[in-house]
Amino acid sequence: MIGIIGCGASGMLAAITAAREGASVTVFEHNEKAGRKLLATGNGKCNLTNDNQSPDNFRGDDRESIGRILDIFTKDDELAFFREIGIVTKEKRGYRYPHSEQAASVVNALVSEMERLRVRVIFGADVTGVEKDGDSYVISYTCGGKASEARVSSCILACGGPAGERLGESDAGFRILKKLGVPVGRYVPALVPLLAENKHAKTVSGVRLEAGVTLTVSERDGDVSEYQEHGEIVFTDYGVSGIPVMQLSRFAAVALDRGGRVTITLNFMPEYTAEEVSEEIERRAKGEHFSNRSVEEALEGLVPGKLRYAVLLRAEVDPVKNADRLTDREIAAVVSELTAMTLTVTGTRPFANAQVTCGGVALAEIDPQSCEVKSMPGLFVTGELLDMDGNCGGYNLQWAFATGAIAGRAAAKR
């Protein structure tokens, strides 16, 4: 029998793939239903994968192994699998969703296939440990207050990381691996909002707008790296969020965990050069149409009102002074805040607010052809427990499905 810990995206693919190969499969799931985190993906629409499978969308220390795994179970393999069980997809800007645009459709189809294949699922099972005993593994768990054990020929750890704790996720998988002696690297939240120093945070909280985003990482050894994104950002009372910020958050989290310094620079007028923005501010400061307006009123139409006020305060310009009284120094300061507002990043929101986990088991510890731990035959690791975190857009689900399918097939053949 194959034992699978976790009935999420990766665990269900592992169970179905192994059962299709003729294996007897039991899944241990601590929640009362399958796919709880999967149900929340894509705002409930479930972004299954993405047509753009560029390696740049998958991040980790071992890019070669990431590529090898994704070449074994490709995007096309995933789409073909889901079509077999009744999920056809629709494409939006390269993003792939179930045609129903309901994550529940995906979970229901996976559960139905497991039932057809007679996969046994024990819900409410809290796994307390996994031990190797000869050529077998013993899974200890409690269910309904009763302690039990299950002996399995192979064990697939597909229980995810701590990201999304509010959805029942935890670091149980990492704890099990550590007890087994499998090295687990440091792990931090990813695809998560950032905390940032901003004394005007309450003023701008809730403001949404398009911006160019640059994250600058200064390591303790003096190395400096820059990462850039573009899209809609959201100011919050604790810092800044939005997809471009979350895309870059893993670099901030890793650097801060190592004791580095991180800043985020926001360009609210990325379509224009700084010189063009300066010319526009000068035109408003010196033009007759703005002579009777305050500086804040003269900036109307450039950025949202609450942000205009904060920009002027940060530039040390009195918002109510007449626009025609702006000095060259003040114009330069306003331009700087509009095109390069820089905030110091102090941390990230906790795992409960993160979509994925960055870090975990190094891919060097597993065979990429099977996801089997090299030092422990019969033990397989998948999904978020491995050191790979993808961009927003279906990449983390692609990884979960791929590693689950690979591990399930390999465990069955073993």
C-alpha positions as CSV (number, residue, x, y, z in Angstrom):
1,M,0.0,0.0,0.0
2,I,1.1,3.6,-0.7
3,G,0.4,6.1,2.0
4,I,0.0,9.8,0.9
5,I,-0.1,12.5,3.5
6,G,-2.2,15.4,2.2
7,C,-5.3,15.5,0.0
8,G,-4.5,18.8,-1.8
9,A,-3.5,19.4,-5.4
10,S,-0.3,17.4,-5.2
11,G,-1.7,14.6,-3.0
12,M,-4.7,14.0,-5.2
13,L,-2.6,13.9,-8.4
14,A,-0.3,11.4,-6.6
15,A,-3.2,9.3,-5.5
16,I,-4.9,9.1,-8.9
17,T,-1.6,8.5,-10.8
18,A,-0.6,5.7,-8.4
19,A,-4.0,4.1,-8.4
20,R,-4.1,4.1,-12.2
21,E,-0.9,2.1,-12.1
22,G,-2.7,-0.5,-10.0
23,A,-1.5,0.5,-6.6
24,S,-3.6,0.4,-3.4
25,V,-3.6,3.9,-2.0
26,T,-4.6,5.5,1.3
27,V,-4.6,9.3,1.8
28,F,-4.3,10.9,5.2
29,E,-5.9,14.4,5.3
30,H,-6.2,16.4,8.5
31,N,-9.0,18.6,7.1
32,E,-12.6,17.3,6.8
33,K,-12.7,17.8,3.0
34,A,-10.3,17.5,0.1
35,G,-8.6,20.4,-1.6
36,R,-9.3,23.2,0.9
37,K,-6.5,25.4,-0.3
38,L,-7.2,24.5,-3.9
39,L,-10.7,25.8,-3.5
40,A,-9.3,29.2,-2.6
41,T,-6.9,29.6,-5.6
42,G,-7.5,32.2,-8.2
43,N,-10.1,33.9,-6.0
44,G,-12.2,30.7,-6.2
45,K,-11.7,30.3,-10.0
46,C,-8.7,28.1,-9.8
47,N,-5.9,29.2,-12.1
48,L,-4.8,25.7,-13.1
49,T,-1.7,26.5,-15.1
50,N,-0.3,29.1,-17.6
51,D,0.6,28.9,-21.3
52,N,3.8,30.8,-20.6
53,Q,6.1,28.2,-19.1
54,S,9.2,30.3,-19.1
55,P,11.8,29.2,-16.5
56,D,11.8,32.7,-15.1
57,N,8.4,32.0,-13.6
58,F,9.7,29.2,-11.4
59,R,12.2,30.2,-8.7
60,G,14.6,28.1,-6.6
61,D,18.2,27.4,-6.1
62,D,18.3,24.4,-8.5
63,R,16.9,25.7,-11.7
64,E,18.1,22.6,-13.7
65,S,16.1,20.2,-11.6
66,I,13.0,22.4,-11.7
67,G,13.2,22.3,-15.5
68,R,13.7,18.5,-15.6
69,I,10.6,18.0,-13.4
70,L,8.5,20.3,-15.5
71,D,9.6,18.5,-18.6
72,I,8.4,15.2,-17.3
73,F,4.8,16.4,-16.5
74,T,4.2,19.4,-18.8
75,K,1.5,21.9,-19.0
76,D,0.0,19.9,-21.9
77,D,0.1,16.8,-19.8
78,E,-1.8,18.5,-17.1
79,L,-4.4,19.9,-19.5
80,A,-4.9,16.4,-21.0
81,F,-5.2,14.9,-17.6
82,F,-8.0,17.3,-16.5
83,R,-9.8,16.9,-19.8
84,E,-9.9,13.2,-19.2
85,I,-11.7,13.7,-15.9
86,G,-14.1,16.3,-17.3
87,I,-12.4,19.7,-16.8
88,V,-12.0,21.6,-20.0
89,T,-10.3,25.0,-19.7
90,K,-10.6,28.5,-20.9
91,E,-7.7,30.8,-21.6
92,K,-7.4,34.4,-20.4
93,R,-4.1,36.2,-21.4
94,G,-2.4,32.8,-21.1
95,Y,-3.9,31.9,-17.8
96,R,-5.8,28.6,-17.8
97,Y,-9.0,28.3,-15.8
98,P,-11.7,25.6,-15.7
99,H,-14.4,26.6,-18.1
100,S,-16.9,26.8,-15.2
101,E,-14.4,29.3,-13.5
102,Q,-15.2,27.4,-10.3
103,A,-12.4,25.8,-8.2
104,A,-15.1,23.5,-6.8
105,S,-15.4,21.9,-10.2
106,V,-11.7,20.9,-10.2
107,V,-11.9,19.5,-6.6
108,N,-15.1,17.6,-7.4
109,A,-13.6,16.1,-10.5
110,L,-10.5,15.0,-8.7
111,V,-12.5,13.5,-5.8
112,S,-14.7,11.6,-8.2
113,E,-11.7,10.1,-10.0
114,M,-10.3,9.0,-6.6
115,E,-13.6,7.4,-5.7
116,R,-13.7,5.6,-9.1
117,L,-10.2,4.3,-8.5
118,R,-11.2,3.2,-4.9
119,V,-8.6,5.4,-3.3
120,R,-9.2,5.4,0.4
121,V,-9.2,8.9,2.1
122,I,-9.1,9.2,5.9
123,F,-10.3,12.7,6.8
124,G,-9.6,14.3,10.1
125,A,-6.4,12.3,10.3
126,D,-3.6,14.3,12.1
127,V,-0.3,12.6,11.3
128,T,1.9,12.6,14.3
129,G,4.9,10.9,12.8
130,V,6.5,8.8,10.1
131,E,9.1,6.2,10.8
132,K,11.1,4.0,8.5
133,D,11.0,0.3,9.5
134,G,13.0,-1.9,7.2
135,D,11.7,-1.6,3.7
136,S,8.4,0.0,5.0
137,Y,7.2,3.1,6.6
138,V,4.9,3.4,9.6
139,I,2.5,6.4,9.6
140,S,1.2,7.3,13.1
141,Y,-1.9,9.4,13.2
142,T,-4.9,10.3,15.4
143,C,-8.5,10.4,14.1
144,G,-11.5,11.1,16.2
145,G,-9.3,11.0,19.3
146,K,-8.1,7.5,18.5
147,A,-4.4,6.8,17.8
148,S,-3.7,4.5,14.9
149,E,-0.8,3.3,12.7
150,A,-0.6,2.3,9.1
151,R,2.3,0.4,7.5
152,V,3.0,1.3,3.9
153,S,5.5,0.3,1.3
154,S,6.0,3.9,0.1
155,C,5.1,7.2,1.7
156,I,4.4,10.4,-0.3
157,L,4.6,13.6,1.7
158,A,2.2,16.0,-0.1
159,C,0.9,18.1,2.8
160,G,2.1,21.5,1.7
161,G,3.9,24.2,3.6
162,P,2.7,26.6,6.3
163,A,1.6,29.3,3.7
164,G,-2.2,29.7,4.1
165,E,-2.4,28.7,7.7
166,R,-6.0,30.0,7.8
167,L,-6.9,27.3,5.3
168,G,-5.6,24.5,7.6
169,E,-2.0,24.5,6.3
170,S,1.0,24.0,8.6
171,D,4.6,23.1,8.8
172,A,3.8,19.5,9.8
173,G,5.5,18.2,6.6
174,F,8.7,19.9,7.4
175,R,8.6,18.6,11.0
176,I,8.1,15.0,9.8
177,L,11.0,15.3,7.4
178,K,13.3,16.7,10.0
179,K,12.5,13.8,12.3
180,L,13.3,11.4,9.5
181,G,16.7,13.1,9.1
182,V,15.9,14.7,5.7
183,P,17.6,18.1,5.5
184,V,15.1,21.0,5.4
185,G,16.4,24.4,4.5
186,R,15.1,27.6,5.9
187,Y,11.7,28.6,4.6
188,V,9.8,32.0,4.5
189,P,6.5,33.3,3.2
190,A,6.2,34.1,-0.5
191,L,3.5,35.7,-2.7
192,V,2.8,37.8,0.4
193,P,2.2,41.5,1.1
194,L,5.2,43.5,2.4
195,L,5.6,45.5,5.6
196,A,7.2,48.9,5.0
197,E,8.1,52.0,7.0
198,N,5.7,54.8,5.9
199,K,4.7,57.5,8.3
200,H,1.9,58.4,5.9
201,A,0.5,54.9,5.8
202,K,-2.9,55.8,7.2
203,T,-3.2,58.6,4.7
204,V,-2.7,56.4,1.6
205,S,-4.2,53.2,2.9
206,G,-6.6,51.8,0.3
207,V,-5.1,53.7,-2.6
208,R,-4.8,51.5,-5.7
209,L,-2.9,52.4,-8.9
210,E,-0.6,51.2,-11.6
211,A,3.1,51.5,-10.7
212,G,6.5,50.4,-11.7
213,V,8.0,48.5,-8.7
214,T,11.7,48.0,-8.0
215,L,12.9,45.9,-5.1
216,T,16.5,46.6,-4.0
217,V,18.2,44.0,-1.9
218,S,21.5,44.9,-0.1
219,E,23.1,41.8,1.4
220,R,25.3,41.8,4.5
221,D,28.3,41.0,2.3
222,G,27.8,44.1,0.3
223,D,26.1,42.5,-2.8
224,V,23.2,44.5,-4.2
225,S,20.5,43.1,-6.4
226,E,17.4,44.7,-8.1
227,Y,14.2,43.1,-9.1
228,Q,11.4,44.8,-11.1
229,E,7.7,44.3,-11.8
230,H,4.8,46.4,-13.0
231,G,1.1,46.4,-12.3
232,E,-1.5,47.5,-9.8
233,I,-0.3,48.1,-6.2
234,V,-2.3,48.7,-3.1
235,F,-1.2,50.8,-0.2
236,T,-2.2,49.3,3.2
237,D,-1.9,50.5,6.8
238,Y,1.1,48.2,7.3
239,G,2.9,48.7,3.9
240,V,2.1,47.7,0.4
241,S,0.5,44.9,-1.5
242,G,-0.7,44.0,-5.0
243,I,0.4,41.4,-7.5
244,P,3.7,43.1,-8.5
245,V,4.7,43.5,-4.9
246,M,3.8,39.9,-4.1
247,Q,5.8,38.6,-7.1
248,L,8.9,40.2,-5.6
249,S,8.1,39.4,-1.9
250,R,10.1,36.1,-1.9
251,F,13.3,38.1,-2.6
252,A,12.6,40.4,0.2
253,A,11.7,37.6,2.6
254,V,14.9,35.7,1.8
255,A,17.1,38.7,2.2
256,L,15.6,39.9,5.5
257,D,15.9,36.3,6.8
258,R,19.6,36.6,6.1
259,G,20.0,39.9,7.8
260,G,20.0,42.0,4.6
261,R,18.4,45.4,3.9
262,V,15.5,45.8,1.5
263,T,13.8,48.8,0.0
264,I,10.9,49.1,-2.5
265,T,10.8,52.0,-5.0
266,L,7.5,53.0,-6.6
267,N,7.1,54.9,-9.8
268,F,3.5,56.2,-10.2
269,M,4.1,57.5,-13.7
270,P,6.1,54.7,-15.4
271,E,4.9,55.7,-18.9
272,Y,6.9,58.9,-18.6
273,T,10.6,59.7,-18.0
274,A,11.5,61.7,-14.9
275,E,12.4,64.6,-17.2
276,E,8.9,64.5,-18.8
277,V,7.3,64.5,-15.4
278,S,9.4,67.4,-14.3
279,E,8.4,69.4,-17.4
280,E,4.7,68.7,-16.6
281,I,5.1,69.9,-13.0
282,E,6.9,73.0,-14.2
283,R,4.2,73.7,-16.7
284,R,1.6,73.6,-14.0
285,A,3.7,75.7,-11.6
286,K,4.3,78.4,-14.1
287,G,1.2,78.2,-16.3
288,E,-1.6,80.7,-16.1
289,H,-4.3,78.0,-15.8
290,F,-2.8,76.9,-12.4
291,S,-1.8,80.3,-10.9
292,N,-4.8,80.4,-8.6
293,R,-4.6,76.8,-7.5
294,S,-2.9,75.2,-4.5
295,V,0.0,72.8,-5.2
296,E,-2.3,69.9,-4.3
297,E,-5.0,71.1,-6.7
298,A,-2.4,71.6,-9.4
299,L,-1.4,67.9,-9.3
300,E,-5.0,66.9,-10.0
301,G,-5.2,64.1,-12.5
302,L,-1.7,62.8,-12.0
303,V,-2.3,60.5,-9.0
304,P,-5.2,59.8,-6.6
305,G,-6.0,62.6,-4.1
306,K,-4.8,60.9,-0.9
307,L,-1.6,60.0,-2.6
308,R,-1.1,63.6,-3.9
309,Y,-1.3,64.8,-0.3
310,A,1.3,62.2,0.9
311,V,3.6,62.9,-2.0
312,L,3.7,66.6,-1.1
313,L,4.3,65.9,2.6
314,R,7.1,63.5,1.8
315,A,8.6,66.2,-0.5
316,E,8.3,68.7,2.3
317,V,6.0,70.9,0.2
318,D,3.0,72.7,1.8
319,P,0.0,71.3,0.0
320,V,-2.0,74.5,0.3
321,K,0.6,76.9,-1.0
322,N,0.0,78.5,-4.4
323,A,1.4,76.4,-7.3
324,D,3.2,79.4,-8.8
325,R,5.3,79.7,-5.7
326,L,6.9,76.3,-6.1
327,T,10.7,76.5,-6.1
328,D,13.0,74.4,-8.3
329,R,14.0,72.4,-5.3
330,E,10.4,71.6,-4.4
331,I,9.6,70.7,-8.0
332,A,12.5,68.3,-8.0
333,A,11.4,66.8,-4.7
334,V,7.8,66.3,-6.0
335,V,9.1,64.6,-9.2
336,S,11.3,62.3,-7.1
337,E,8.3,61.2,-5.0
338,L,6.1,60.7,-8.1
339,T,8.7,58.6,-9.9
340,A,10.8,57.0,-7.2
341,M,9.0,56.9,-3.8
342,T,11.3,54.7,-1.7
343,L,10.2,52.8,1.4
344,T,12.2,50.6,3.7
345,V,10.8,47.1,3.8
346,T,10.8,45.8,7.4
347,G,9.2,42.4,6.8
348,T,6.4,40.4,5.3
349,R,2.9,39.5,6.4
350,P,2.8,36.1,8.2
351,F,2.4,32.7,6.6
352,A,-1.4,33.0,7.2
353,N,-1.4,35.8,4.5
354,A,1.0,34.1,2.1
355,Q,0.0,32.1,-0.9
356,V,3.1,29.8,-1.1
357,T,6.2,28.9,0.9
358,C,9.7,29.8,-0.3
359,G,12.4,27.3,0.7
360,G,12.2,23.8,2.2
361,V,13.8,20.6,0.9
362,A,16.5,21.2,-1.6
363,L,16.0,19.6,-5.0
364,A,19.5,18.1,-4.6
365,E,18.0,15.8,-2.0
366,I,15.5,14.2,-4.4
367,D,15.7,12.4,-7.7
368,P,13.9,14.7,-10.1
369,Q,12.8,11.7,-12.2
370,S,10.7,10.4,-9.3
371,C,10.7,13.0,-6.5
372,E,12.0,10.2,-4.2
373,V,14.4,11.2,-1.4
374,K,17.8,9.9,-2.5
375,S,18.8,8.9,1.0
376,M,15.5,7.2,1.9
377,P,14.1,4.9,-0.7
378,G,10.3,4.8,-0.7
379,L,9.9,8.3,0.7
380,F,8.7,10.9,-1.8
381,V,8.3,14.7,-1.4
382,T,6.1,16.9,-3.6
383,G,4.7,20.3,-4.0
384,E,5.3,23.1,-1.6
385,L,7.6,21.1,0.6
386,L,10.3,21.4,-2.2
387,D,12.4,24.4,-2.8
388,M,10.5,26.0,-5.6
389,D,8.1,28.9,-5.5
390,G,6.5,30.2,-8.7
391,N,5.0,33.5,-9.8
392,C,1.3,34.2,-9.6
393,G,-0.6,32.8,-12.6
394,G,-0.9,29.0,-12.1
395,Y,2.7,28.2,-11.8
396,N,2.6,26.9,-8.2
397,L,-0.4,24.6,-9.1
398,Q,1.5,23.4,-12.2
399,W,4.4,22.4,-9.9
400,A,2.1,20.7,-7.4
401,F,0.3,18.7,-10.1
402,A,3.6,17.8,-11.8
403,T,5.5,16.6,-8.7
404,G,2.4,14.8,-7.4
405,A,1.9,12.9,-10.7
406,I,5.6,12.0,-10.9
407,A,5.8,10.8,-7.3
408,G,2.6,8.8,-7.7
409,R,3.8,7.0,-10.8
410,A,7.2,6.3,-9.3
411,A,5.8,5.0,-6.0
412,A,3.5,2.6,-7.8
413,K,6.2,1.2,-10.0
414,R,8.5,0.8,-7.0
